[in-house]
Amino acid sequence: MRRAGPLSKGAGLCHGTAGNGYALLKLWTRTGDAIWLARARAFAMHAIEQVEAERIKHGQGWHTLWTGDLGVAMFLASCVAGDSEFGTLDVF
């Protein structure tokens, strides 16, 4: 049985916890319902744990935007600001 919540696949923007978390941030900005911001921030905390676990496992970070730590950092900053604008897509 599948359960709701953050992915165990990885922390990144592309098919990972941070990318899914942006969907929750979009729901926050579209509805104004604080439950979506709280859920996005819970995903952010999970993503931090995933990044730390990968650093321990591999002895280094993953320095890419879409699949690595940089995208997670971008998501974390958005969670702190309560902003859902996706820096590489929402500027057009």
HTML snippet that shows the backbone in 3Dmol.js (N, CA, C, O; Angstrom):
<script src="https://3Dmol.org/build/3Dmol-min.js"></script>
<div id="view" style="width:600px;height:400px;position:relative"></div>
<script>
const pdb = `
ATOM      1  N   MET A   1       0.835  -1.171   0.000  1.00  0.00           N
ATOM      2  CA  MET A   1       0.000   0.000   0.000  1.00  0.00           C
ATOM      3  C   MET A   1       0.885   1.242   0.000  1.00  0.00           C
ATOM      4  O   MET A   1       1.844   1.324   0.768  1.00  0.00           O
ATOM      5  N   ARG A   2       0.573   2.188  -0.842  1.00  0.00           N
ATOM      6  CA  ARG A   2       1.311   3.453  -0.899  1.00  0.00           C
ATOM      7  C   ARG A   2       0.724   4.433   0.091  1.00  0.00           C
ATOM      8  O   ARG A   2      -0.478   4.450   0.354  1.00  0.00           O
ATOM      9  N   ARG A   3       1.614   5.252   0.632  1.00  0.00           N
ATOM     10  CA  ARG A   3       1.192   6.259   1.596  1.00  0.00           C
ATOM     11  C   ARG A   3       1.556   7.631   1.069  1.00  0.00           C
ATOM     12  O   ARG A   3       2.483   7.770   0.270  1.00  0.00           O
ATOM     13  N   ALA A   4       0.840   8.632   1.507  1.00  0.00           N
ATOM     14  CA  ALA A   4       1.140  10.012   1.128  1.00  0.00           C
ATOM     15  C   ALA A   4       2.361  10.487   1.893  1.00  0.00           C
ATOM     16  O   ALA A   4       2.648  10.001   2.987  1.00  0.00           O
ATOM     17  N   GLY A   5       3.073  11.435   1.317  1.00  0.00           N
ATOM     18  CA  GLY A   5       4.223  12.019   1.993  1.00  0.00           C
ATOM     19  C   GLY A   5       5.386  12.191   1.049  1.00  0.00           C
ATOM     20  O   GLY A   5       5.270  11.920  -0.146  1.00  0.00           O
ATOM     21  N   PRO A   6       6.504  12.641   1.576  1.00  0.00           N
ATOM     22  CA  PRO A   6       7.684  12.874   0.744  1.00  0.00           C
ATOM     23  C   PRO A   6       8.190  11.586   0.100  1.00  0.00           C
ATOM     24  O   PRO A   6       7.986  10.488   0.617  1.00  0.00           O
ATOM     25  N   LEU A   7       8.838  11.748  -1.011  1.00  0.00           N
ATOM     26  CA  LEU A   7       9.416  10.619  -1.722  1.00  0.00           C
ATOM     27  C   LEU A   7      10.653  10.092  -1.019  1.00  0.00           C
ATOM     28  O   LEU A   7      11.378  10.838  -0.361  1.00  0.00           O
ATOM     29  N   SER A   8      10.878   8.822  -1.165  1.00  0.00           N
ATOM     30  CA  SER A   8      12.124   8.247  -0.644  1.00  0.00           C
ATOM     31  C   SER A   8      13.177   8.190  -1.742  1.00  0.00           C
ATOM     32  O   SER A   8      14.319   7.810  -1.486  1.00  0.00           O
ATOM     33  N   LYS A   9      12.805   8.563  -2.959  1.00  0.00           N
ATOM     34  CA  LYS A   9      13.680   8.483  -4.125  1.00  0.00           C
ATOM     35  C   LYS A   9      14.884   9.410  -4.029  1.00  0.00           C
ATOM     36  O   LYS A   9      15.995   9.011  -4.378  1.00  0.00           O
ATOM     37  N   GLY A  10      14.690  10.607  -3.573  1.00  0.00           N
ATOM     38  CA  GLY A  10      15.772  11.576  -3.491  1.00  0.00           C
ATOM     39  C   GLY A  10      15.230  12.953  -3.154  1.00  0.00           C
ATOM     40  O   GLY A  10      14.018  13.162  -3.105  1.00  0.00           O
ATOM     41  N   ALA A  11      16.138  13.888  -2.922  1.00  0.00           N
ATOM     42  CA  ALA A  11      15.731  15.209  -2.454  1.00  0.00           C
ATOM     43  C   ALA A  11      15.541  16.233  -3.566  1.00  0.00           C
ATOM     44  O   ALA A  11      14.947  17.282  -3.318  1.00  0.00           O
ATOM     45  N   GLY A  12      16.013  15.980  -4.764  1.00  0.00           N
ATOM     46  CA  GLY A  12      16.105  16.985  -5.818  1.00  0.00           C
ATOM     47  C   GLY A  12      14.803  17.521  -6.384  1.00  0.00           C
ATOM     48  O   GLY A  12      13.711  17.047  -6.069  1.00  0.00           O
ATOM     49  N   LEU A  13      14.963  18.532  -7.237  1.00  0.00           N
ATOM     50  CA  LEU A  13      13.827  19.154  -7.911  1.00  0.00           C
ATOM     51  C   LEU A  13      13.207  18.216  -8.945  1.00  0.00           C
ATOM     52  O   LEU A  13      11.985  18.134  -9.069  1.00  0.00           O
ATOM     53  N   CYS A  14      14.051  17.521  -9.674  1.00  0.00           N
ATOM     54  CA  CYS A  14      13.581  16.625 -10.727  1.00  0.00           C
ATOM     55  C   CYS A  14      13.224  15.283 -10.095  1.00  0.00           C
ATOM     56  O   CYS A  14      14.108  14.553  -9.647  1.00  0.00           O
ATOM     57  N   HIS A  15      11.965  14.964 -10.060  1.00  0.00           N
ATOM     58  CA  HIS A  15      11.440  13.710  -9.502  1.00  0.00           C
ATOM     59  C   HIS A  15      11.850  13.437  -8.058  1.00  0.00           C
ATOM     60  O   HIS A  15      12.041  12.282  -7.679  1.00  0.00           O
ATOM     61  N   GLY A  16      11.987  14.485  -7.252  1.00  0.00           N
ATOM     62  CA  GLY A  16      12.360  14.300  -5.848  1.00  0.00           C
ATOM     63  C   GLY A  16      11.490  15.109  -4.901  1.00  0.00           C
ATOM     64  O   GLY A  16      10.499  15.716  -5.309  1.00  0.00           O
ATOM     65  N   THR A  17      11.871  15.107  -3.648  1.00  0.00           N
ATOM     66  CA  THR A  17      11.088  15.749  -2.594  1.00  0.00           C
ATOM     67  C   THR A  17      10.934  17.254  -2.822  1.00  0.00           C
ATOM     68  O   THR A  17       9.846  17.797  -2.628  1.00  0.00           O
ATOM     69  N   ALA A  18      12.006  17.929  -3.230  1.00  0.00           N
ATOM     70  CA  ALA A  18      11.927  19.377  -3.450  1.00  0.00           C
ATOM     71  C   ALA A  18      10.984  19.722  -4.592  1.00  0.00           C
ATOM     72  O   ALA A  18      10.208  20.672  -4.488  1.00  0.00           O
ATOM     73  N   GLY A  19      11.042  18.967  -5.671  1.00  0.00           N
ATOM     74  CA  GLY A  19      10.139  19.215  -6.796  1.00  0.00           C
ATOM     75  C   GLY A  19       8.690  19.028  -6.411  1.00  0.00           C
ATOM     76  O   GLY A  19       7.833  19.827  -6.788  1.00  0.00           O
ATOM     77  N   ASN A  20       8.413  17.978  -5.662  1.00  0.00           N
ATOM     78  CA  ASN A  20       7.051  17.742  -5.187  1.00  0.00           C
ATOM     79  C   ASN A  20       6.638  18.817  -4.185  1.00  0.00           C
ATOM     80  O   ASN A  20       5.473  19.212  -4.134  1.00  0.00           O
ATOM     81  N   GLY A  21       7.593  19.283  -3.395  1.00  0.00           N
ATOM     82  CA  GLY A  21       7.303  20.333  -2.424  1.00  0.00           C
ATOM     83  C   GLY A  21       6.882  21.630  -3.079  1.00  0.00           C
ATOM     84  O   GLY A  21       6.069  22.370  -2.524  1.00  0.00           O
ATOM     85  N   TYR A  22       7.430  21.919  -4.263  1.00  0.00           N
ATOM     86  CA  TYR A  22       7.012  23.127  -4.984  1.00  0.00           C
ATOM     87  C   TYR A  22       5.534  23.073  -5.352  1.00  0.00           C
ATOM     88  O   TYR A  22       4.870  24.108  -5.387  1.00  0.00           O
ATOM     89  N   ALA A  23       5.012  21.882  -5.626  1.00  0.00           N
ATOM     90  CA  ALA A  23       3.581  21.761  -5.901  1.00  0.00           C
ATOM     91  C   ALA A  23       2.771  22.192  -4.678  1.00  0.00           C
ATOM     92  O   ALA A  23       1.733  22.840  -4.809  1.00  0.00           O
ATOM     93  N   LEU A  24       3.251  21.831  -3.499  1.00  0.00           N
ATOM     94  CA  LEU A  24       2.568  22.247  -2.265  1.00  0.00           C
ATOM     95  C   LEU A  24       2.659  23.754  -2.069  1.00  0.00           C
ATOM     96  O   LEU A  24       1.701  24.381  -1.616  1.00  0.00           O
ATOM     97  N   LEU A  25       3.812  24.342  -2.408  1.00  0.00           N
ATOM     98  CA  LEU A  25       3.947  25.801  -2.326  1.00  0.00           C
ATOM     99  C   LEU A  25       2.998  26.496  -3.300  1.00  0.00           C
ATOM    100  O   LEU A  25       2.427  27.538  -2.977  1.00  0.00           O
ATOM    101  N   LYS A  26       2.831  25.923  -4.487  1.00  0.00           N
ATOM    102  CA  LYS A  26       1.880  26.500  -5.455  1.00  0.00           C
ATOM    103  C   LYS A  26       0.467  26.479  -4.884  1.00  0.00           C
ATOM    104  O   LYS A  26      -0.276  27.449  -5.029  1.00  0.00           O
ATOM    105  N   LEU A  27       0.096  25.383  -4.238  1.00  0.00           N
ATOM    106  CA  LEU A  27      -1.225  25.313  -3.619  1.00  0.00           C
ATOM    107  C   LEU A  27      -1.375  26.373  -2.531  1.00  0.00           C
ATOM    108  O   LEU A  27      -2.444  26.967  -2.385  1.00  0.00           O
ATOM    109  N   TRP A  28      -0.316  26.612  -1.772  1.00  0.00           N
ATOM    110  CA  TRP A  28      -0.318  27.654  -0.732  1.00  0.00           C
ATOM    111  C   TRP A  28      -0.595  29.028  -1.344  1.00  0.00           C
ATOM    112  O   TRP A  28      -1.455  29.765  -0.863  1.00  0.00           O
ATOM    113  N   THR A  29       0.139  29.367  -2.406  1.00  0.00           N
ATOM    114  CA  THR A  29      -0.023  30.710  -2.974  1.00  0.00           C
ATOM    115  C   THR A  29      -1.352  30.854  -3.728  1.00  0.00           C
ATOM    116  O   THR A  29      -1.888  31.958  -3.826  1.00  0.00           O
ATOM    117  N   ARG A  30      -1.875  29.772  -4.248  1.00  0.00           N
ATOM    118  CA  ARG A  30      -3.148  29.847  -4.987  1.00  0.00           C
ATOM    119  C   ARG A  30      -4.360  29.877  -4.057  1.00  0.00           C
ATOM    120  O   ARG A  30      -5.352  30.546  -4.347  1.00  0.00           O
ATOM    121  N   THR A  31      -4.279  29.152  -2.940  1.00  0.00           N
ATOM    122  CA  THR A  31      -5.450  29.046  -2.060  1.00  0.00           C
ATOM    123  C   THR A  31      -5.361  29.914  -0.812  1.00  0.00           C
ATOM    124  O   THR A  31      -6.385  30.305  -0.252  1.00  0.00           O
ATOM    125  N   GLY A  32      -4.135  30.218  -0.374  1.00  0.00           N
ATOM    126  CA  GLY A  32      -3.961  30.949   0.881  1.00  0.00           C
ATOM    127  C   GLY A  32      -4.176  30.087   2.111  1.00  0.00           C
ATOM    128  O   GLY A  32      -4.122  30.588   3.234  1.00  0.00           O
ATOM    129  N   ASP A  33      -4.419  28.792   1.916  1.00  0.00           N
ATOM    130  CA  ASP A  33      -4.642  27.867   3.029  1.00  0.00           C
ATOM    131  C   ASP A  33      -3.289  27.461   3.615  1.00  0.00           C
ATOM    132  O   ASP A  33      -2.483  26.821   2.940  1.00  0.00           O
ATOM    133  N   ALA A  34      -3.045  27.832   4.860  1.00  0.00           N
ATOM    134  CA  ALA A  34      -1.749  27.623   5.509  1.00  0.00           C
ATOM    135  C   ALA A  34      -1.356  26.148   5.642  1.00  0.00           C
ATOM    136  O   ALA A  34      -0.185  25.848   5.874  1.00  0.00           O
ATOM    137  N   ILE A  35      -2.299  25.236   5.500  1.00  0.00           N
ATOM    138  CA  ILE A  35      -1.956  23.811   5.589  1.00  0.00           C
ATOM    139  C   ILE A  35      -0.964  23.430   4.486  1.00  0.00           C
ATOM    140  O   ILE A  35      -0.100  22.579   4.697  1.00  0.00           O
ATOM    141  N   TRP A  36      -1.084  24.058   3.306  1.00  0.00           N
ATOM    142  CA  TRP A  36      -0.186  23.734   2.193  1.00  0.00           C
ATOM    143  C   TRP A  36       1.225  24.239   2.458  1.00  0.00           C
ATOM    144  O   TRP A  36       2.194  23.573   2.090  1.00  0.00           O
ATOM    145  N   LEU A  37       1.362  25.401   3.088  1.00  0.00           N
ATOM    146  CA  LEU A  37       2.689  25.900   3.450  1.00  0.00           C
ATOM    147  C   LEU A  37       3.309  24.995   4.502  1.00  0.00           C
ATOM    148  O   LEU A  37       4.497  24.680   4.425  1.00  0.00           O
ATOM    149  N   ALA A  38       2.524  24.576   5.476  1.00  0.00           N
ATOM    150  CA  ALA A  38       3.026  23.671   6.520  1.00  0.00           C
ATOM    151  C   ALA A  38       3.484  22.349   5.909  1.00  0.00           C
ATOM    152  O   ALA A  38       4.516  21.806   6.303  1.00  0.00           O
ATOM    153  N   ARG A  39       2.727  21.835   4.959  1.00  0.00           N
ATOM    154  CA  ARG A  39       3.109  20.578   4.304  1.00  0.00           C
ATOM    155  C   ARG A  39       4.375  20.752   3.474  1.00  0.00           C
ATOM    156  O   ARG A  39       5.238  19.874   3.471  1.00  0.00           O
ATOM    157  N   ALA A  40       4.494  21.872   2.773  1.00  0.00           N
ATOM    158  CA  ALA A  40       5.704  22.142   2.000  1.00  0.00           C
ATOM    159  C   ALA A  40       6.916  22.214   2.922  1.00  0.00           C
ATOM    160  O   ALA A  40       7.979  21.679   2.604  1.00  0.00           O
ATOM    161  N   ARG A  41       6.754  22.868   4.050  1.00  0.00           N
ATOM    162  CA  ARG A  41       7.860  22.980   5.002  1.00  0.00           C
ATOM    163  C   ARG A  41       8.215  21.630   5.612  1.00  0.00           C
ATOM    164  O   ARG A  41       9.382  21.382   5.919  1.00  0.00           O
ATOM    165  N   ALA A  42       7.240  20.761   5.793  1.00  0.00           N
ATOM    166  CA  ALA A  42       7.531  19.396   6.260  1.00  0.00           C
ATOM    167  C   ALA A  42       8.332  18.643   5.195  1.00  0.00           C
ATOM    168  O   ALA A  42       9.251  17.893   5.527  1.00  0.00           O
ATOM    169  N   PHE A  43       7.989  18.839   3.918  1.00  0.00           N
ATOM    170  CA  PHE A  43       8.773  18.235   2.837  1.00  0.00           C
ATOM    171  C   PHE A  43      10.198  18.788   2.856  1.00  0.00           C
ATOM    172  O   PHE A  43      11.156  18.055   2.608  1.00  0.00           O
ATOM    173  N   ALA A  44      10.337  20.088   3.153  1.00  0.00           N
ATOM    174  CA  ALA A  44      11.660  20.708   3.206  1.00  0.00           C
ATOM    175  C   ALA A  44      12.523  20.063   4.281  1.00  0.00           C
ATOM    176  O   ALA A  44      13.703  19.796   4.056  1.00  0.00           O
ATOM    177  N   MET A  45      11.944  19.814   5.438  1.00  0.00           N
ATOM    178  CA  MET A  45      12.702  19.170   6.514  1.00  0.00           C
ATOM    179  C   MET A  45      13.125  17.765   6.113  1.00  0.00           C
ATOM    180  O   MET A  45      14.230  17.326   6.431  1.00  0.00           O
ATOM    181  N   HIS A  46      12.249  17.068   5.419  1.00  0.00           N
ATOM    182  CA  HIS A  46      12.586  15.720   4.936  1.00  0.00           C
ATOM    183  C   HIS A  46      13.710  15.801   3.897  1.00  0.00           C
ATOM    184  O   HIS A  46      14.618  14.970   3.895  1.00  0.00           O
ATOM    185  N   ALA A  47      13.644  16.797   3.022  1.00  0.00           N
ATOM    186  CA  ALA A  47      14.681  16.961   1.997  1.00  0.00           C
ATOM    187  C   ALA A  47      16.042  17.228   2.645  1.00  0.00           C
ATOM    188  O   ALA A  47      17.059  16.723   2.171  1.00  0.00           O
ATOM    189  N   ILE A  48      16.069  18.012   3.715  1.00  0.00           N
ATOM    190  CA  ILE A  48      17.325  18.262   4.428  1.00  0.00           C
ATOM    191  C   ILE A  48      17.898  16.946   4.945  1.00  0.00           C
ATOM    192  O   ILE A  48      19.096  16.693   4.820  1.00  0.00           O
ATOM    193  N   GLU A  49      17.050  16.121   5.520  1.00  0.00           N
ATOM    194  CA  GLU A  49      17.501  14.821   6.021  1.00  0.00           C
ATOM    195  C   GLU A  49      18.028  13.945   4.890  1.00  0.00           C
ATOM    196  O   GLU A  49      19.020  13.237   5.065  1.00  0.00           O
ATOM    197  N   GLN A  50      17.371  13.988   3.732  1.00  0.00           N
ATOM    198  CA  GLN A  50      17.824  13.201   2.589  1.00  0.00           C
ATOM    199  C   GLN A  50      19.197  13.668   2.102  1.00  0.00           C
ATOM    200  O   GLN A  50      20.062  12.847   1.797  1.00  0.00           O
ATOM    201  N   VAL A  51      19.393  14.977   2.029  1.00  0.00           N
ATOM    202  CA  VAL A  51      20.682  15.526   1.592  1.00  0.00           C
ATOM    203  C   VAL A  51      21.781  15.111   2.564  1.00  0.00           C
ATOM    204  O   VAL A  51      22.854  14.677   2.145  1.00  0.00           O
ATOM    205  N   GLU A  52      21.514  15.244   3.853  1.00  0.00           N
ATOM    206  CA  GLU A  52      22.511  14.860   4.856  1.00  0.00           C
ATOM    207  C   GLU A  52      22.851  13.373   4.769  1.00  0.00           C
ATOM    208  O   GLU A  52      24.018  12.999   4.884  1.00  0.00           O
ATOM    209  N   ALA A  53      21.853  12.530   4.568  1.00  0.00           N
ATOM    210  CA  ALA A  53      22.094  11.088   4.461  1.00  0.00           C
ATOM    211  C   ALA A  53      22.946  10.765   3.232  1.00  0.00           C
ATOM    212  O   ALA A  53      23.829   9.910   3.292  1.00  0.00           O
ATOM    213  N   GLU A  54      22.682  11.445   2.129  1.00  0.00           N
ATOM    214  CA  GLU A  54      23.466  11.207   0.910  1.00  0.00           C
ATOM    215  C   GLU A  54      24.908  11.683   1.079  1.00  0.00           C
ATOM    216  O   GLU A  54      25.833  11.041   0.581  1.00  0.00           O
ATOM    217  N   ARG A  55      25.105  12.800   1.775  1.00  0.00           N
ATOM    218  CA  ARG A  55      26.470  13.285   2.029  1.00  0.00           C
ATOM    219  C   ARG A  55      27.250  12.284   2.877  1.00  0.00           C
ATOM    220  O   ARG A  55      28.429  12.041   2.623  1.00  0.00           O
ATOM    221  N   ILE A  56      26.600  11.708   3.877  1.00  0.00           N
ATOM    222  CA  ILE A  56      27.254  10.701   4.710  1.00  0.00           C
ATOM    223  C   ILE A  56      27.566   9.459   3.882  1.00  0.00           C
ATOM    224  O   ILE A  56      28.660   8.902   3.971  1.00  0.00           O
ATOM    225  N   LYS A  57      26.613   9.037   3.092  1.00  0.00           N
ATOM    226  CA  LYS A  57      26.774   7.825   2.287  1.00  0.00           C
ATOM    227  C   LYS A  57      27.894   7.949   1.254  1.00  0.00           C
ATOM    228  O   LYS A  57      28.675   7.016   1.068  1.00  0.00           O
ATOM    229  N   HIS A  58      27.972   9.110   0.575  1.00  0.00           N
ATOM    230  CA  HIS A  58      28.925   9.284  -0.529  1.00  0.00           C
ATOM    231  C   HIS A  58      30.144  10.132  -0.171  1.00  0.00           C
ATOM    232  O   HIS A  58      31.094  10.209  -0.950  1.00  0.00           O
ATOM    233  N   GLY A  59      30.125  10.761   0.990  1.00  0.00           N
ATOM    234  CA  GLY A  59      31.259  11.578   1.402  1.00  0.00           C
ATOM    235  C   GLY A  59      31.344  12.926   0.710  1.00  0.00           C
ATOM    236  O   GLY A  59      32.359  13.615   0.813  1.00  0.00           O
ATOM    237  N   GLN A  60      30.293  13.308   0.008  1.00  0.00           N
ATOM    238  CA  GLN A  60      30.262  14.607  -0.671  1.00  0.00           C
ATOM    239  C   GLN A  60      28.829  14.939  -1.073  1.00  0.00           C
ATOM    240  O   GLN A  60      27.945  14.084  -1.043  1.00  0.00           O
ATOM    241  N   GLY A  61      28.621  16.191  -1.446  1.00  0.00           N
ATOM    242  CA  GLY A  61      27.305  16.615  -1.904  1.00  0.00           C
ATOM    243  C   GLY A  61      27.144  16.374  -3.392  1.00  0.00           C
ATOM    244  O   GLY A  61      28.078  15.971  -4.086  1.00  0.00           O
ATOM    245  N   TRP A  62      25.927  16.634  -3.865  1.00  0.00           N
ATOM    246  CA  TRP A  62      25.610  16.487  -5.278  1.00  0.00           C
ATOM    247  C   TRP A  62      25.312  17.884  -5.796  1.00  0.00           C
ATOM    248  O   TRP A  62      24.248  18.432  -5.509  1.00  0.00           O
ATOM    249  N   HIS A  63      26.233  18.470  -6.555  1.00  0.00           N
ATOM    250  CA  HIS A  63      26.196  19.896  -6.883  1.00  0.00           C
ATOM    251  C   HIS A  63      25.565  20.163  -8.243  1.00  0.00           C
ATOM    252  O   HIS A  63      26.231  20.627  -9.169  1.00  0.00           O
ATOM    253  N   THR A  64      24.274  19.866  -8.351  1.00  0.00           N
ATOM    254  CA  THR A  64      23.531  20.182  -9.566  1.00  0.00           C
ATOM    255  C   THR A  64      22.204  20.829  -9.180  1.00  0.00           C
ATOM    256  O   THR A  64      21.740  20.688  -8.049  1.00  0.00           O
ATOM    257  N   LEU A  65      21.605  21.531 -10.121  1.00  0.00           N
ATOM    258  CA  LEU A  65      20.345  22.207  -9.848  1.00  0.00           C
ATOM    259  C   LEU A  65      19.179  21.227  -9.786  1.00  0.00           C
ATOM    260  O   LEU A  65      18.429  21.227  -8.810  1.00  0.00           O
ATOM    261  N   TRP A  66      19.017  20.408 -10.792  1.00  0.00           N
ATOM    262  CA  TRP A  66      17.800  19.596 -10.910  1.00  0.00           C
ATOM    263  C   TRP A  66      17.802  18.351 -10.027  1.00  0.00           C
ATOM    264  O   TRP A  66      16.751  17.959  -9.519  1.00  0.00           O
ATOM    265  N   THR A  67      18.938  17.738  -9.840  1.00  0.00           N
ATOM    266  CA  THR A  67      18.953  16.486  -9.075  1.00  0.00           C
ATOM    267  C   THR A  67      19.772  16.566  -7.794  1.00  0.00           C
ATOM    268  O   THR A  67      19.897  15.571  -7.081  1.00  0.00           O
ATOM    269  N   GLY A  68      20.324  17.718  -7.494  1.00  0.00           N
ATOM    270  CA  GLY A  68      21.220  17.799  -6.351  1.00  0.00           C
ATOM    271  C   GLY A  68      20.856  18.836  -5.312  1.00  0.00           C
ATOM    272  O   GLY A  68      19.719  19.296  -5.206  1.00  0.00           O
ATOM    273  N   ASP A  69      21.877  19.179  -4.555  1.00  0.00           N
ATOM    274  CA  ASP A  69      21.725  20.049  -3.385  1.00  0.00           C
ATOM    275  C   ASP A  69      21.313  21.480  -3.733  1.00  0.00           C
ATOM    276  O   ASP A  69      20.636  22.132  -2.937  1.00  0.00           O
ATOM    277  N   LEU A  70      21.704  21.974  -4.895  1.00  0.00           N
ATOM    278  CA  LEU A  70      21.381  23.356  -5.254  1.00  0.00           C
ATOM    279  C   LEU A  70      19.874  23.558  -5.406  1.00  0.00           C
ATOM    280  O   LEU A  70      19.330  24.568  -4.959  1.00  0.00           O
ATOM    281  N   GLY A  71      19.210  22.602  -6.032  1.00  0.00           N
ATOM    282  CA  GLY A  71      17.762  22.686  -6.166  1.00  0.00           C
ATOM    283  C   GLY A  71      17.058  22.593  -4.823  1.00  0.00           C
ATOM    284  O   GLY A  71      16.050  23.261  -4.589  1.00  0.00           O
ATOM    285  N   VAL A  72      17.598  21.760  -3.947  1.00  0.00           N
ATOM    286  CA  VAL A  72      17.021  21.646  -2.604  1.00  0.00           C
ATOM    287  C   VAL A  72      17.181  22.976  -1.872  1.00  0.00           C
ATOM    288  O   VAL A  72      16.255  23.422  -1.194  1.00  0.00           O
ATOM    289  N   ALA A  73      18.337  23.609  -1.999  1.00  0.00           N
ATOM    290  CA  ALA A  73      18.559  24.907  -1.359  1.00  0.00           C
ATOM    291  C   ALA A  73      17.573  25.951  -1.881  1.00  0.00           C
ATOM    292  O   ALA A  73      17.069  26.769  -1.111  1.00  0.00           O
ATOM    293  N   MET A  74      17.299  25.925  -3.178  1.00  0.00           N
ATOM    294  CA  MET A  74      16.339  26.845  -3.772  1.00  0.00           C
ATOM    295  C   MET A  74      14.936  26.604  -3.183  1.00  0.00           C
ATOM    296  O   MET A  74      14.212  27.551  -2.880  1.00  0.00           O
ATOM    297  N   PHE A  75      14.572  25.335  -3.029  1.00  0.00           N
ATOM    298  CA  PHE A  75      13.279  24.993  -2.439  1.00  0.00           C
ATOM    299  C   PHE A  75      13.202  25.442  -0.977  1.00  0.00           C
ATOM    300  O   PHE A  75      12.178  25.968  -0.541  1.00  0.00           O
ATOM    301  N   LEU A  76      14.278  25.236  -0.226  1.00  0.00           N
ATOM    302  CA  LEU A  76      14.296  25.656   1.179  1.00  0.00           C
ATOM    303  C   LEU A  76      14.106  27.162   1.298  1.00  0.00           C
ATOM    304  O   LEU A  76      13.359  27.630   2.157  1.00  0.00           O
ATOM    305  N   ALA A  77      14.779  27.920   0.441  1.00  0.00           N
ATOM    306  CA  ALA A  77      14.637  29.380   0.466  1.00  0.00           C
ATOM    307  C   ALA A  77      13.192  29.782   0.160  1.00  0.00           C
ATOM    308  O   ALA A  77      12.663  30.711   0.770  1.00  0.00           O
ATOM    309  N   SER A  78      12.566  29.094  -0.771  1.00  0.00           N
ATOM    310  CA  SER A  78      11.168  29.383  -1.098  1.00  0.00           C
ATOM    311  C   SER A  78      10.249  29.068   0.077  1.00  0.00           C
ATOM    312  O   SER A  78       9.277  29.785   0.317  1.00  0.00           O
ATOM    313  N   CYS A  79      10.553  27.995   0.808  1.00  0.00           N
ATOM    314  CA  CYS A  79       9.741  27.643   1.983  1.00  0.00           C
ATOM    315  C   CYS A  79       9.862  28.686   3.085  1.00  0.00           C
ATOM    316  O   CYS A  79       8.876  29.021   3.741  1.00  0.00           O
ATOM    317  N   VAL A  80      11.060  29.193   3.284  1.00  0.00           N
ATOM    318  CA  VAL A  80      11.262  30.233   4.307  1.00  0.00           C
ATOM    319  C   VAL A  80      10.504  31.496   3.916  1.00  0.00           C
ATOM    320  O   VAL A  80       9.865  32.130   4.757  1.00  0.00           O
ATOM    321  N   ALA A  81      10.578  31.860   2.635  1.00  0.00           N
ATOM    322  CA  ALA A  81       9.929  33.076   2.146  1.00  0.00           C
ATOM    323  C   ALA A  81       8.415  32.899   1.962  1.00  0.00           C
ATOM    324  O   ALA A  81       7.677  33.881   1.890  1.00  0.00           O
ATOM    325  N   GLY A  82       7.960  31.647   1.886  1.00  0.00           N
ATOM    326  CA  GLY A  82       6.546  31.402   1.608  1.00  0.00           C
ATOM    327  C   GLY A  82       6.178  31.791   0.196  1.00  0.00           C
ATOM    328  O   GLY A  82       5.078  32.280  -0.058  1.00  0.00           O
ATOM    329  N   ASP A  83       7.108  31.570  -0.727  1.00  0.00           N
ATOM    330  CA  ASP A  83       6.971  31.991  -2.118  1.00  0.00           C
ATOM    331  C   ASP A  83       7.072  30.770  -3.025  1.00  0.00           C
ATOM    332  O   ASP A  83       7.964  29.941  -2.844  1.00  0.00           O
ATOM    333  N   SER A  84       6.181  30.648  -3.986  1.00  0.00           N
ATOM    334  CA  SER A  84       6.184  29.473  -4.847  1.00  0.00           C
ATOM    335  C   SER A  84       6.791  29.709  -6.216  1.00  0.00           C
ATOM    336  O   SER A  84       6.760  28.811  -7.058  1.00  0.00           O
ATOM    337  N   GLU A  85       7.341  30.883  -6.465  1.00  0.00           N
ATOM    338  CA  GLU A  85       7.915  31.133  -7.786  1.00  0.00           C
ATOM    339  C   GLU A  85       9.140  30.265  -7.983  1.00  0.00           C
ATOM    340  O   GLU A  85      10.071  30.273  -7.178  1.00  0.00           O
ATOM    341  N   PHE A  86       9.116  29.531  -9.053  1.00  0.00           N
ATOM    342  CA  PHE A  86      10.178  28.606  -9.402  1.00  0.00           C
ATOM    343  C   PHE A  86      11.173  29.397 -10.248  1.00  0.00           C
ATOM    344  O   PHE A  86      10.874  29.757 -11.387  1.00  0.00           O
ATOM    345  N   GLY A  87      12.349  29.665  -9.698  1.00  0.00           N
ATOM    346  CA  GLY A  87      13.313  30.588 -10.290  1.00  0.00           C
ATOM    347  C   GLY A  87      13.639  30.410 -11.757  1.00  0.00           C
ATOM    348  O   GLY A  87      13.926  31.390 -12.444  1.00  0.00           O
ATOM    349  N   THR A  88      13.602  29.190 -12.255  1.00  0.00           N
ATOM    350  CA  THR A  88      13.989  28.977 -13.642  1.00  0.00           C
ATOM    351  C   THR A  88      12.787  28.928 -14.601  1.00  0.00           C
ATOM    352  O   THR A  88      12.973  28.961 -15.817  1.00  0.00           O
ATOM    353  N   LEU A  89      11.574  28.851 -14.072  1.00  0.00           N
ATOM    354  CA  LEU A  89      10.407  28.725 -14.935  1.00  0.00           C
ATOM    355  C   LEU A  89       9.423  29.878 -14.796  1.00  0.00           C
ATOM    356  O   LEU A  89       8.834  30.289 -15.796  1.00  0.00           O
ATOM    357  N   ASP A  90       9.224  30.406 -13.618  1.00  0.00           N
ATOM    358  CA  ASP A  90       8.206  31.424 -13.400  1.00  0.00           C
ATOM    359  C   ASP A  90       8.650  32.826 -13.804  1.00  0.00           C
ATOM    360  O   ASP A  90       7.914  33.785 -13.575  1.00  0.00           O
ATOM    361  N   VAL A  91       9.813  32.968 -14.388  1.00  0.00           N
ATOM    362  CA  VAL A  91      10.275  34.294 -14.799  1.00  0.00           C
ATOM    363  C   VAL A  91       9.842  34.633 -16.218  1.00  0.00           C
ATOM    364  O   VAL A  91       9.976  35.777 -16.653  1.00  0.00           O
ATOM    365  N   PHE A  92       9.331  33.661 -16.928  1.00  0.00           N
ATOM    366  CA  PHE A  92       8.948  33.888 -18.333  1.00  0.00           C
ATOM    367  C   PHE A  92       7.536  34.383 -18.449  1.00  0.00           C
ATOM    368  O   PHE A  92       7.056  34.624 -19.556  1.00  0.00           O
TER     369      PHE A  92
END
`;
const viewer = $3Dmol.createViewer("view");
viewer.addModel(pdb, "pdb");
viewer.setStyle({}, {cartoon: {color: "spectrum"}});
viewer.zoomTo();
viewer.render();
</script>
